[in-house]
Amino acid sequence: MSQELVKAISEINEDEAIRLVNEAIEKGEKPLDILADCQKAMNIVGERYENGEYYLPELVMSGEVLQTISDILKPLMQADSANEEGNQKGRIVLGTVRGDIHDIGKDIVGFMLDVNGFEVYDLDMDVPEEKFVEKVKVVKPQIVALSRFLTLAYDSMKSTVEALTKEGLRDSVKIMICSGQMTDRVKDHVTADAFGMDAVAAVKLAKQWVP
């Protein structure tokens, strides 16, 4: 089932993907496990895009498939979250950094943070450094989550952190960077506090950081 779903999503076969998701739910599979398969599939989509196998239309269509699946899973995950004791909210500013016009990974992270009780301020994609700065000044979040889909966006992550530092905001927030291809070397280059390899890891970090 897992590999079938990954293949259906990565090959942008929406009808098959939705069928497999509904079948998995009926069998009692956890929404988190289904979402993990979605993450794997979107990583494949990203690799194919960077390799020139996919183009913008494929990215848009894969994002639409993901949105449909998210709409199916969200009520189930919200119910699970509501049943957890001690569910606490924190404020998170989220966005795909400047130069990257893809919101696939960001949307998965935002979705997961939302259903886990966090107040997410999604700045969308191709977000300039000054927009992150302005939003942090206004909402005073505990966390800033920087997303990227393309490898070229690493420097934009770094310059966003530098902009927050210049404005005296860096010490007031924790910064996570989110992507399927992250390492400690990238984290250190960006000067972030931590990285999440997937949306589940991002939620774990957020729960650790918010008292």
Buried (B, 14 or more C-beta within 10 A) or exposed (E): BBEBBBBBBBBBBBEBBBBBBEEBBEEEBBBBEBBBBBBBBBBBBBBBBEEEEBEEEBBEBBBEBBEBBBEBBBEBBBEBBEEEEEEEEBBBBBBBBBBBBBBBBBBBBBBBBBBBBBBBBBBEBBBBBEBBBBBBEEEEBBBBBBBBBBEEBBBBBBBBBBBBEEBEBBEEBBBBBBBBBBEEEBBEBBBBBBBBBBBBBBBBBBBEBBE
